[in-house]
Amino acid sequence: MIPDIRLTPAQRAAFASDGFVVLGRILDPEGLEACRADEAMLREGSPWGDAATTRFWCLVMRRCPGVRALALGGPHLGAVADAVGADIALWWNQFVTKLPDHDEVRGGFTWHQDNGYVDVSPGTNVTVWVALDDVDTVNGCVWVMPGSHAGGLLPHARPREDSWHLQVPVEGDGIPVPLRAGEAVMFTGYTLHRSLANRSGAPRRAFFMQYAHADATLPAKGIRAADHQDAWVVRGRTSA
Ligand SMILES: O=C(O)CCC(=O)C(=O)O
């Protein structure tokens, strides 16, 4: 079992200035296999008739025991508490599998802030993105723009009429976050990030979890994050 991960003072300072921190390993080999088994079950059960090579499965806590154990009790929750406070709600979770595809338009996920999709108040929320395969610049690791969280929410727009993606125009490449399978990076809801196409020969599997303060709200939806579908208070409690 991996012990609770707490941010060191240096990591807290780096997280405050950069908007992201690499947490290291949050899944042991058994936990990793359980998460991969969840992903395999979803992928095998999904008839994907279109050409999309990036596949998403959202809000999977009820049917995926591997990622449920991770999201509700993983060692990253210590670091999440350092960022969010002692009362924590998991309010969103999602698999993202990139199948091999050299086409950057189809295979890439353009620059965005997670709060650009759904804003959270207060904006102390974080995303923990865990690699289920070794990830690097060849197979589509996440890239982050250090310090980009400092200005808060930026205007997002659709790159094309027919796209559900939202993006922010960004100058510069940012920095890649290569990880080994089972390792994670945590970033704020306002940290710009993206991923490029998977130019390897094998799927790139990942899972991410979004945590907010247990009393945080989703203003656009008019609800508390803890009351969202599939949300769980994973540490502490809500105030009412
Ligand atoms: O897993 C990826 O490639 C990036 C996914 C992402 O940033 C998102 O779904 O918000």
The ligand as an SDF file (V2000), in Angstrom:
LIG
                    3D

 10  9  0  0  0  0  0  0  0  0999 V2000
   -5.8180   12.7910  -21.2540 O   0  0  0  0  0  0  0  0  0  0  0  0
   -5.5860   13.6820  -22.0610 C   0  0  0  0  0  0  0  0  0  0  0  0
   -4.9860   13.4760  -23.1060 O   0  0  0  0  0  0  0  0  0  0  0  0
   -6.0230   15.0840  -21.7530 C   0  0  0  0  0  0  0  0  0  0  0  0
   -7.4370   15.1050  -21.3330 C   0  0  0  0  0  0  0  0  0  0  0  0
   -7.8760   16.4210  -20.8010 C   0  0  0  0  0  0  0  0  0  0  0  0
   -7.1010   17.3450  -20.6440 O   0  0  0  0  0  0  0  0  0  0  0  0
   -9.2710   16.5990  -20.4560 C   0  0  0  0  0  0  0  0  0  0  0  0
  -10.0970   15.6960  -20.7270 O   0  0  0  0  0  0  0  0  0  0  0  0
   -9.6130   17.6740  -19.9040 O   0  0  0  0  0  0  0  0  0  0  0  0
  1  2  2  0
  2  3  1  0
  2  4  1  0
  4  5  1  0
  5  6  1  0
  6  7  2  0
  6  8  1  0
  8  9  2  0
  8 10  1  0
M  END
$$$$
